[in-house]
Amino acid sequence: MGKGDRKTARGKRTIGSYGVSRKRKKSVKFVAKPKKKKAPAKKTADAAEKPVAKKAPAKKKAPAKKKTETVAKKEAEKKD
């Protein structure tokens, strides 16, 4: 009566089988939740009168910064 015995629960666990001494667990059936119905959107006079937001025009890139006099002098000194 050990691991090799097919009639005991211990032997069935080792072998990986099921029977009288080792029952299978009953599987639980999946029950889907009922979907909620969405109410249809009501169109009112308020919704029709609201203005539609317009998209802003694309921004232009900022112009390149001009070098100041002091920076230009320092660069000229480094080149010499």
C-alpha positions in Angstrom: 0.0 0.0 0.0 2.3 2.7 -1.2 3.1 4.9 -4.1 2.7 2.2 -6.7 -0.7 1.0 -5.4 -3.4 2.1 -7.9 -6.2 1.6 -5.4 -5.1 4.1 -2.8 -5.3 7.9 -3.0 -1.5 8.2 -2.5 -0.9 5.8 -5.4 -3.4 7.6 -7.6 -1.6 11.0 -6.9 1.7 9.5 -7.8 0.4 7.9 -11.0 -1.8 10.9 -11.8 -5.1 9.1 -12.2 -8.5 9.5 -10.7 -11.1 7.0 -9.3 -13.1 6.0 -6.2 -10.4 6.9 -3.7 -9.4 10.1 -5.5 -12.3 12.1 -6.9 -12.0 15.0 -9.3 -13.1 18.5 -8.3 -16.2 19.6 -10.1 -15.4 22.5 -12.4 -17.4 25.7 -11.9 -19.2 26.9 -15.0 -18.4 30.4 -16.1 -21.4 32.7 -15.9 -21.0 35.9 -17.9 -22.4 39.1 -16.4 -25.3 40.6 -18.4 -24.3 43.6 -20.3 -25.9 46.9 -19.4 -27.9 48.5 -22.1 -26.9 52.1 -22.8 -29.6 54.6 -23.1 -29.7 56.2 -26.6 -28.3 59.7 -26.6 -31.0 62.3 -26.5 -30.6 65.2 -28.9 -31.8 68.4 -27.4 -31.9 71.9 -28.6 -29.1 72.8 -26.2 -26.7 70.3 -27.9 -27.5 71.6 -31.3 -26.8 75.2 -30.3 -23.4 74.6 -28.7 -20.6 75.9 -31.0 -18.1 73.4 -32.2 -14.5 74.1 -31.0 -12.2 75.0 -33.8 -8.6 73.8 -33.9 -5.9 76.4 -33.3 -3.6 77.0 -36.3 -0.2 75.4 -36.2 2.5 77.5 -34.5 5.4 78.7 -36.5 8.9 77.9 -35.4 10.7 80.6 -33.5 13.4 82.4 -35.5 17.0 81.6 -34.8 18.5 83.7 -32.0 21.0 86.3 -33.1 24.4 86.3 -31.5 25.1 89.1 -29.1 28.2 91.3 -29.6 30.0 89.8 -26.6 29.5 86.2 -27.8 30.7 87.2 -31.3 33.9 88.8 -29.9 34.7 85.7 -27.8 34.3 83.5 -30.9 36.5 85.8 -32.9 39.2 85.6 -30.2 39.1 81.8 -30.1 39.7 81.6 -33.9 42.8 83.8 -33.7 
